[in-house]
């Protein structure tokens, strides 16, 4: 339970949860909360309290079980300039850019000047499992630096460095040279502006940073500013990796229509062309792999056009 109002990833407001579950209106929920009839994990709820999928809500001492929610997970190719926040006062927030017709939250962040793969979902349990650092889920980046980096500096960064965030030395990571100033970096943790701060430790600066993979999920050929649903195979693999109970029913992605209130800001929230799920490379850090190889081609066959 949280009373923070920082961003949507912290959870859902308790009154919104009541309406989403079809129990009552927000106003009615606020009245029940003010009367002390609502508890979260056995503690009296407060107006503005937030909950996650792991919290237990009760009304008059009777537990309210959340309705089964069809999992939605989308891959978004975030352009530079889009901010990973749900704050409606931020013009270029990621929720407005994606423009999905149902409520989603972003899983983690990419800073405003970074681009590439970010996941969004309607399931709080997926958010929590992916962000928990002890699982060491791999995240792969393509990095271009402002100047040459020598092999000794690469080795230093790979072993771990203190980036000055008060959390000690970074975990060991995999770094592969791909040119005089270009690197492939695979992290198993996610600190604020981590790669940029790592570059500064060796007197360099990041010129361009793109995330291309999270666990077994790849950005592939997805166009910048576009999004796609996870395929059934990718979603099934995700539930397996995160040790979550597989939802019943079809795992085929929904076919939503764009919201009618969409405002075109140059980053269209459209369904993209099909993409494929690639096999996850071997974990290079000696830790338990974060996923089994993806099974088969996750792309969907093209629809046949019916002649007029």
C-alpha positions as CSV (number, residue, x, y, z in Angstrom):
1,X,0.0,0.0,0.0
2,X,1.2,3.5,-0.8
3,X,0.1,7.0,-0.3
4,X,2.6,8.4,-2.9
5,X,1.3,10.3,-5.9
6,X,4.6,10.2,-7.8
7,X,3.5,8.1,-10.8
8,X,1.1,5.4,-11.9
9,X,3.7,2.7,-11.4
10,X,3.3,3.1,-7.6
11,X,-0.1,1.6,-7.8
12,X,-3.8,2.5,-8.3
13,X,-5.8,4.8,-6.1
14,X,-8.1,2.7,-3.9
15,X,-11.3,4.5,-5.1
16,X,-10.3,3.9,-8.7
17,X,-9.8,0.2,-7.8
18,X,-13.4,0.0,-6.5
19,X,-14.8,1.4,-9.8
20,X,-12.6,-0.8,-11.9
21,X,-13.8,-3.9,-10.0
22,X,-17.5,-2.8,-10.6
23,X,-18.1,-2.5,-6.8
24,X,-19.2,1.2,-6.6
25,X,-18.4,4.7,-7.8
26,X,-15.4,6.6,-6.7
27,X,-17.5,8.9,-4.6
28,X,-19.1,6.0,-2.8
29,X,-15.7,4.4,-2.3
30,X,-14.4,7.6,-0.7
31,X,-17.4,7.7,1.6
32,X,-16.8,4.1,2.7
33,X,-13.1,4.9,3.3
34,X,-14.0,8.0,5.4
35,X,-16.3,5.8,7.5
36,X,-13.5,3.4,8.2
37,X,-15.1,0.5,6.4
38,X,-12.3,-0.2,4.0
39,X,-8.9,-1.9,5.0
40,X,-5.8,-2.6,3.0
41,X,-3.8,-5.6,4.3
42,X,-5.7,-5.2,7.6
43,X,-4.9,-1.5,8.0
44,X,-7.6,1.2,7.6
45,X,-7.4,2.8,4.2
46,X,-7.0,6.5,3.8
47,X,-8.4,8.8,1.1
48,X,-5.8,8.8,-1.7
49,X,-4.2,5.4,-0.7
50,X,-2.8,3.4,-3.5
51,X,-2.7,-0.3,-3.9
52,X,-0.9,-2.9,-6.1
53,X,-1.9,-6.3,-7.2
54,X,-0.3,-7.8,-4.1
55,X,-2.5,-5.9,-1.6
56,X,-5.6,-7.3,0.0
57,X,-8.6,-5.0,0.1
58,X,-11.6,-5.7,2.5
59,X,-14.9,-4.0,3.0
60,X,-16.6,-4.4,6.4
61,X,-14.0,-7.1,7.1
62,X,-14.9,-9.1,4.0
63,X,-12.1,-9.6,1.5
64,X,-12.8,-8.3,-2.0
65,X,-11.2,-10.5,-4.6
66,X,-10.1,-8.7,-7.8
67,X,-11.7,-9.7,-11.0
68,X,-9.6,-11.8,-13.3
69,X,-7.9,-9.3,-15.6
70,X,-6.9,-10.2,-19.1
71,X,-3.1,-9.4,-19.3
72,X,-2.1,-6.7,-21.7
73,X,1.6,-6.1,-22.2
74,X,2.8,-3.9,-25.1
75,X,6.2,-3.0,-26.4
76,X,6.7,0.7,-27.2
77,X,9.6,2.2,-29.1
78,X,10.0,5.4,-27.2
79,X,11.5,8.3,-29.1
80,X,13.8,10.9,-27.6
81,X,11.8,13.6,-25.9
82,X,9.0,11.4,-24.5
83,X,8.9,11.4,-20.7
84,X,8.2,8.2,-18.7
85,X,5.5,9.7,-16.5
86,X,1.7,9.5,-16.4
87,X,1.5,13.1,-15.1
88,X,-1.2,14.8,-17.3
89,X,0.6,18.1,-16.8
90,X,3.6,16.9,-18.8
91,X,2.7,17.4,-22.5
92,X,4.9,14.6,-23.8
93,X,4.1,12.0,-21.2
94,X,4.3,8.3,-22.3
95,X,0.7,7.5,-21.7
96,X,-0.5,10.2,-24.0
97,X,2.1,9.2,-26.6
98,X,1.1,5.6,-26.6
99,X,-2.6,6.5,-26.5
100,X,-3.8,3.0,-25.6
101,X,-7.6,2.8,-25.1
102,X,-7.3,1.1,-21.7
103,X,-5.4,2.1,-18.6
104,X,-1.7,1.0,-18.7
105,X,1.3,1.8,-16.6
106,X,4.9,1.8,-17.8
107,X,7.4,-0.7,-16.4
108,X,10.5,1.2,-15.3
109,X,11.8,4.2,-17.1
110,X,14.0,5.5,-19.9
111,X,15.2,9.0,-19.4
112,X,13.9,11.8,-21.7
113,X,17.0,11.7,-24.0
114,X,17.1,7.9,-24.3
115,X,15.1,5.9,-26.8
116,X,14.0,2.3,-27.4
117,X,12.1,-0.5,-25.8
118,X,9.8,0.1,-22.8
119,X,7.0,-2.1,-21.7
120,X,3.6,-1.1,-20.5
121,X,0.9,-3.3,-18.9
122,X,-2.4,-3.3,-17.1
123,X,-1.1,-5.8,-14.5
124,X,0.5,-4.6,-11.3
125,X,2.0,-8.0,-10.5
126,X,3.9,-7.9,-13.8
127,X,5.3,-4.5,-13.0
128,X,6.5,-5.6,-9.6
129,X,8.1,-8.8,-10.7
130,X,10.0,-7.2,-13.6
131,X,11.3,-4.3,-11.4
132,X,12.5,-6.4,-8.5
133,X,16.3,-6.2,-8.7
134,X,16.9,-9.7,-7.1
135,X,15.6,-11.4,-10.3
136,X,18.4,-9.8,-12.4
137,X,16.4,-9.6,-15.6
138,X,18.7,-8.7,-18.5
139,X,18.3,-5.4,-20.4
140,X,20.3,-4.7,-23.5
141,X,21.4,-1.3,-24.8
142,X,23.1,0.1,-27.9
143,X,25.3,3.0,-26.8
144,X,27.2,5.6,-28.8
145,X,29.7,7.6,-26.8
146,X,31.0,11.1,-27.6
147,X,34.7,10.0,-27.9
148,X,36.9,6.9,-28.1
149,X,36.9,4.5,-25.2
150,X,39.8,2.2,-24.7
151,X,39.7,-1.4,-23.6
152,X,40.9,-0.7,-20.1
153,X,38.0,1.7,-19.5
154,X,35.5,-0.9,-20.9
155,X,37.0,-3.5,-18.5
156,X,36.6,-1.1,-15.6
157,X,33.0,-0.4,-16.4
158,X,32.2,-4.1,-16.8
159,X,33.6,-5.0,-13.3
160,X,31.5,-2.3,-11.7
161,X,32.0,1.4,-10.7
162,X,30.6,3.8,-8.2
163,X,28.3,6.2,-10.1
164,X,27.7,8.4,-7.0
165,X,24.1,7.5,-6.4
166,X,24.7,6.3,-2.8
167,X,24.0,2.6,-3.7
168,X,27.6,1.5,-4.0
169,X,29.4,-0.2,-7.0
170,X,27.3,-1.2,-10.0
171,X,26.8,-4.9,-10.6
172,X,29.1,-6.7,-13.1
173,X,27.7,-6.2,-16.6
174,X,28.5,-7.4,-20.1
175,X,30.1,-4.9,-22.5
176,X,31.0,-5.6,-26.1
177,X,32.9,-3.2,-28.4
178,X,31.1,-2.5,-31.7
179,X,33.2,0.3,-32.9
180,X,35.5,3.1,-31.8
181,X,32.7,4.8,-29.9
182,X,29.9,2.2,-30.0
183,X,29.1,-0.4,-27.3
184,X,26.6,-3.1,-26.6
185,X,25.9,-3.1,-22.8
186,X,23.8,-5.7,-21.0
187,X,22.7,-4.8,-17.4
188,X,21.0,-6.8,-14.8
189,X,20.0,-3.9,-12.6
190,X,18.4,-0.5,-13.3
191,X,19.6,2.6,-11.6
192,X,18.7,6.2,-12.5
193,X,20.7,7.2,-15.6
194,X,23.1,4.3,-14.9
195,X,24.8,4.0,-18.3
196,X,25.3,7.8,-18.6
197,X,26.8,8.0,-15.2
198,X,29.1,5.0,-15.9
199,X,30.4,6.8,-19.0
200,X,31.2,9.9,-16.9
201,X,33.3,7.8,-14.5
202,X,35.7,7.1,-17.3
203,X,35.6,10.7,-18.6
204,X,33.3,10.1,-21.5
205,X,29.7,10.9,-22.3
206,X,26.7,9.2,-23.9
207,X,25.8,10.6,-27.3
208,X,23.0,8.1,-28.0
209,X,21.4,5.4,-25.9
210,X,18.8,2.9,-27.2
211,X,17.4,-0.1,-25.3
212,X,16.8,-3.0,-27.6
213,X,15.9,-5.9,-25.3
214,X,14.3,-6.7,-22.0
215,X,14.7,-10.4,-21.1
216,X,13.4,-12.4,-24.1
217,X,11.5,-9.4,-25.5
218,X,13.2,-7.6,-28.4
219,X,12.5,-4.3,-30.1
220,X,13.2,-5.8,-33.5
221,X,12.0,-3.7,-36.4
222,X,9.3,-1.8,-34.5
223,X,9.3,1.7,-35.9
224,X,10.1,4.6,-33.5
225,X,7.0,6.0,-31.9
226,X,5.0,2.8,-32.6
227,X,3.8,0.0,-30.2
228,X,2.8,-3.6,-30.5
229,X,1.3,-6.3,-28.3
230,X,3.4,-9.1,-27.0
231,X,2.6,-12.2,-29.0
232,X,1.0,-15.2,-27.3
233,X,4.4,-16.9,-27.2
234,X,6.1,-13.9,-25.7
235,X,3.4,-13.4,-23.1
236,X,3.4,-17.1,-22.1
237,X,7.2,-17.0,-21.7
238,X,6.9,-13.8,-19.6
239,X,4.5,-15.5,-17.2
240,X,6.9,-18.5,-17.0
241,X,9.9,-16.3,-16.3
242,X,8.2,-14.2,-13.7
243,X,6.7,-17.2,-12.0
244,X,3.2,-15.9,-12.3
245,X,0.1,-18.0,-12.6
246,X,-0.8,-18.3,-16.3
247,X,-4.1,-16.7,-17.0
248,X,-7.0,-18.8,-18.2
249,X,-8.5,-18.4,-21.6
250,X,-6.9,-17.1,-24.8
251,X,-3.6,-15.3,-24.8
252,X,-4.2,-13.7,-28.1
253,X,-3.7,-10.0,-27.9
254,X,-6.8,-7.7,-28.0
255,X,-7.6,-5.6,-31.0
256,X,-8.3,-2.2,-29.5
257,X,-9.4,0.9,-31.3
258,X,-7.6,4.2,-30.7
259,X,-9.3,6.6,-28.3
260,X,-11.4,9.2,-30.0
261,X,-9.8,12.0,-28.0
262,X,-6.3,11.3,-29.4
263,X,-4.2,14.4,-30.2
264,X,-1.6,13.9,-32.8
265,X,1.7,15.0,-31.3
266,X,4.0,13.5,-33.9
267,X,4.2,10.3,-32.0
268,X,1.3,8.2,-33.2
269,X,-0.2,5.6,-31.0
270,X,-1.0,3.1,-33.6
271,X,-0.8,-0.7,-34.0
272,X,2.5,-1.3,-35.8
273,X,3.5,-3.9,-38.4
274,X,4.1,-7.4,-37.1
275,X,7.3,-8.2,-35.2
276,X,8.9,-11.4,-34.1
277,X,10.1,-12.7,-30.8
278,X,13.7,-13.6,-30.9
279,X,15.6,-16.2,-28.8
280,X,17.2,-14.9,-25.7
281,X,21.1,-14.9,-25.7
282,X,22.9,-16.8,-23.0
283,X,23.3,-15.0,-19.7
284,X,26.9,-13.7,-19.6
285,X,27.2,-13.0,-15.8
286,X,27.2,-16.5,-14.3
287,X,23.8,-16.0,-12.8
288,X,20.7,-18.1,-13.5
289,X,19.3,-17.2,-16.9
290,X,16.3,-14.9,-16.7
291,X,14.3,-16.9,-19.3
292,X,14.3,-19.9,-21.4
293,X,14.7,-19.4,-25.2
294,X,11.6,-18.2,-26.8
295,X,9.7,-21.0,-28.6
296,X,9.2,-20.6,-32.3
297,X,8.3,-17.6,-34.4
298,X,6.0,-15.2,-32.6
299,X,5.0,-13.3,-35.7
300,X,1.4,-13.5,-36.9
301,X,0.7,-14.5,-40.5
302,X,-0.4,-11.7,-42.8
303,X,-4.1,-11.5,-43.4
304,X,-5.3,-12.4,-46.8
305,X,-7.2,-9.7,-48.6
306,X,-10.5,-10.7,-50.0
307,X,-11.0,-9.6,-53.6
308,X,-13.9,-7.3,-54.3
